[in-house]
Amino acid sequence: MLVLGRYQLTHPRRLMRLAAILAMSFGISILGITGSFAGNAEPIALEFVTIQAGDSLWNLADQHGAGQDPRDWIAKVVKLNALVTVELRPGQQIALP
């Protein structure tokens, strides 16, 4: 039994349960706040293209990513389309920012 001033802790599990509930409440509130910020991104217009023979991400960056660093543009395309390789196949359709 723990005695703090006039308060006696007779059931330590109650204190642990209260601490766990407070920690979970805090965690859930933080997740809710950060989740609301994640949805505030500006929508971007996408252009969909069908890959032709001889097309590469570098060629597409030259044609569609004018004024941007081609490496940054290619990184956006890879992430946007969840590409596992940078090799493109004829007939493949991809979204371009």
Secondary structure, DSSP 4 states (H G I P E B T S, - for coil): -EEETTEEE--HHHHHHHHHHHHHHHHHHHHHHHHHHHTTPPP---EEEEPPTT--HHHHHHHH-TTS-HHHHHHHHHHHHT-SSS---TT-EEEE-
